[in-house]
């Protein structure tokens, strides 16, 4: 069985999170999950404070003049509820008791704030472009989240984000092998080949195995919600670690990281283009009714 220590050694310069064994429950900064029901939050005996209390404290601090992102990080650090159902939507902040999606929790907190309290453009930049209003180094981010949540965040980064990027990287490899097969052509066949190449099985079979292992057989076989897709991706990541040799784990992880870096570079280029001011006309020209004309 390939474990994270072996994979890290084989990966060389690839930083790799340390994952707990399946039998153990790592400290993540969250309460244990139990008795979760739609629109009911979590069992009050499991957490010291509920979501409404955390959100109320966040709102009070922002109204009192504290920078909203600073107050948000404190709210995330203190938050103990691992999963909620709100207005029919499942918010799974913690996957498999070890992978933390901090941006999903940030979205939940910001959505619950009174309209007009938060600067919309800054919130959208954080949630859509992953560009928070204050740039934090990794040590600073770890300090603000707290070490347990930070390590759970790394598990999510590798287990969901990098894993999804690996899928895209493998799609590109297969498309090149097929002499430029269009992205939309034979989507189901391409998905099957991507999953077969990485995991050795078809996506539909893997999803059925995941649902069987997690008592989700009742789920619609033709549809998968966002929260379940994230959890399924993390399950695939853990399956890959457990079944592949360390060198293959490291190689695939590097492919996923390279694709993730490429996507991030493209996102930064789009962000810079949006933020660049429109080019001003020269001194010898003037814009009249949207047309650049010479003057003088």
VENHU-V639807 format. One line per field, one symbol per residue. phi: phi as a letter, one per 40 degrees, with the letter a starting at -180 (. if undefined). psi: psi as a letter, one per 20 degrees, with the letter a starting at -180 (. if undefined). burial: # if it has 24 or more other ideal C-beta (glycine too) atoms within 12 Angstrom, else .. A space follows every 50 residues. Layout:
# VENHU-V639807
phi=???
psi=???
burial=???
This chain:
# VENHU-V639807
phi=.cbccccccccgcccbccbccdccbccbgbcccafcbdfbgbdcccbcbc dcccccccccccdchcdccccccccccccbccaabbfgbcbbcbbfgabb cccccccccccccddgcbcdcccccccccfbccbcbcdcccccccgddcc ccccccdccbccccccdcccdcccccccfgdccccfdcccdcccccccbg acdccccccccccbfbccccccabcdccccccccccdcccccbccdccdc ccccdcccccccccccccccccccccccccccccbacbfgbcbcbg
psi=pprhggggghidjoppqoqqqhhroqoijqrqpqlpqpjicrphihqhqr ghgghggggggghijpphhghghhgggipiohqqoolipponhopkjiop nhhghgggghhiqqpihqoghhghhghgilnqippprghggghhhqgghg hhghgggghgghghhhggghggghhhhjlkpqhiplgggggghghghgik rqghhghggghgiklkhiqoijqprgghgghgghhgghgghhiqqhghgg ghhggggggghghgghhhghgghhipqqpqqrhjrqpoljpoqqr.
burial=.###..##.##..#.##.#......#.####.#..#....##....#... #..##.###.##.....##.##############.#...########### #############...##....#.###.#.##........#..###.### ######################.#...............######.###. ..#..##..#................#.#############..#.#.### #######.##..#.................................
